[in-house]
Structure formats: structure tokens, C-alpha cells
Amino acid sequence: MRVGILTAGGDCPGLNAVIRAAARRLMTHGHQPIGLRRGYRGLAEHDWVELDQRSVSGILHLGGTIIGTSNYNPFREEQGVEKVLSQQTQDPLDAVIAIGGEHTMMITRRVQEELGIPVVGVPKTIDNDVTHTDYTFGFDTAVQIATDAIDRLHTTAQSHDRVMILEVMGRNTGWIAVYAGIAGGADAILIPELELTVEEIAAAIARRHERGKDFSIIVVAEGAQLAFEAGDRQLVRASEEVDQYGYPRLGGIGAALAIELEQRTGYETRVTSLGHVQRGGTPTATDRLLATRYGAHAADLVMAGETGRMVALKGAEMTSVELSEVEGIKTIDLRYLELAKTFFG
């Protein structure tokens, strides 16, 4: 078989490990892996490269993706579907392994259901919000980066008696914020799933100072709302623009919160926004192993003819689910936040 492999959506630590594992597994069994450049654009425009032992050697530890990525959606692009069908007629692939987040999984399902191309999905996102899988690769790396940042902020906060706010990624969910906040010993965590008002945070900071703690660390997910006891709510946006899926471009809640807290507490408050630093660089050992398991299992599904599915981690077992079941987002288990609250204030 000739099997296309693509990476779509935002980059993520561990993508190359998935590519390597899937390609090596396919080659071991006599099949030809094909790298589709820049996501589904490569499939539509026949922008391919044959993957061999040499091309996937030495990439396990690399961040990013050697075949590039994009948000190209053949169902939204002019003549996108026609281009995909044309290339399949002229130079067909036997199957495609698509690595991406929830939007990529939706596209991948339609590619099989509507275009008749056998596909297997591999869930990818640092936000860990893809449904029907316990963990996505890239999440552990993002949490480690955020935790390292909190550790470094602690020393500066303590030295200068400051309130330090760390803004992390998390449009719809607070997985990174909660995990990093617990691991780093944060004194408050704001996430999209649960409201925490400015007044509540200010009161917690005041209680800490009364106990002799002259600094505080607050972690906030970019998608959390700035909320007030009076009932006002604000989703802070980096700009008025929206992305191709209609989502607002978020960013800046850390700075907005800092202004409010400094006014209410009188304590100097500084902000650090990690942004895309969380998505780049070398994946952790945990993510390398998880990505390798995902890639190998995706290849196994293709070779077994079990397409139309997404690879999934359930407990310690690597399994799969129907792509038709993968919809919506997976929110944080609020019991983690209850654990974190033990150490607040």
C-alpha cells in the first residue's frame, strides 16, 4: 500500500515522532509511506514526498513537523474537493493518516465518508481537549514548559514582593493551566470551565499577605473570562479578528487581570505570557513515547483495514474510536481544581 501521512493545524511537540513511528511501521511490513506537505493542501495539490528510512531518521526529538502543516480544509477551499478527487484518480493513495486536533478530525471523517478515501486520525493538541482519548501528545511538553516558567517566576516574585501572573494557552479548556498550576504551586488558577472573580482573587492575595506571604503566583488560561462580583464578564481578545473557524483571537487576559488586581490590592503585579513557546521545541520523553505509540497504532489500523477511526489512549491501552464519535471538546476534570484550591489563599 501507499499511505499518505499529513500533519494539520497548529504545530505541536511530538509530531515528528508520530510521523517516524507510522512510517517505520509501514516500511517494516513492506508498504510505502508518503509525506503530504502542509496538511490537506498536500493531498489536494499533489505535493508529496516519499518517506524512507533516511528521511525519518534522527527526527524523534525534533519539534515542529518535517512535512509542514496548514489549516487547509478541502471542503472550504475553492475547488478543494475536486482537486482531492482528481489526484486520487490520477495517482491514488490507499489510505491517509491525518494527525491533528478536533477540526482536523472532523475534516478527516468527511474525507472518508464523502470522498471515499480510507483514513485514520491521530489526535494532536497541547490543550488536551480532543474527546475520547485520555491524553494527547504535546500536552506534557506544554505543561512542563509552563511549570518551568512558574518555578522561575517564584524567585522573582519572592525577591520583589510581587504578584506574578502567567498566561498560558487554553482557548476552551484549562488543562495546561490546572496541571502546571498544581505542579508549580500556583496560588490561584483561572480557567474557562469555572468562574473565579477578580474580587475573590484579590481577597486570596490579601489573606496570603496577612499570613506573611508577600508574593503570589496566578496562572490563567487565555480563554478564561475576566469576571466581577457585580456580574460583568469579559472575554479578553488580542484583536477583533477571527480565525478561519470563526474563533476570536484570544490573548491579554493576564494584562487585564493585572490592572484590576493592582488597583484592588496595591501590590505590584507583573505579567508573563508564554504564547507559542508552549508549542515549540523538543518534546518531553513522555510525549515522545506517547507519540510513538500513536503513530505505530495508526499504521496498524491502516494495515488491518480498520479505517474511519481515530487512535485513542484509554488508561494504559492504545485503542481507537469511530471518527463519527469525535466531536466537541473535552473539558478539565474539576476535581483537579478542587485539589489545587487546597493550596490557595
Buried (B, 14 or more C-beta within 10 A) or exposed (E): BBBBBBBBBBBBBBBBBBBBBBBBBBBEEEBBBBBBBBBBBBBBBBBBBEBEEEBBEEBBEBBBBBBBBBBBBBBEBEEBBEBBBEBBEEEEBBBBBBBBBBBBBBBBBBBBEEBEBBBBBBBBBBBBBBBBBEBBBBBBBBBBBBBBBBEBBBEEBBEEEBBBBBBBBBBBBBBBBBBBBBBBEBBBBBBBBBEBBBBBBBBBBBBBBEEEBBBBBBBBBBBBBBBBEEEEEEEBBBEEEEEEEEEBBBBBBBBBBBEBBBEBBEBBBBBBBBBEBBBBBBBBEBBBBBBBBBBBBBBBBBBEEEBBBBBBBEEEEBBBBEBEEBEEBBBBEEEBBEEBEEEBB
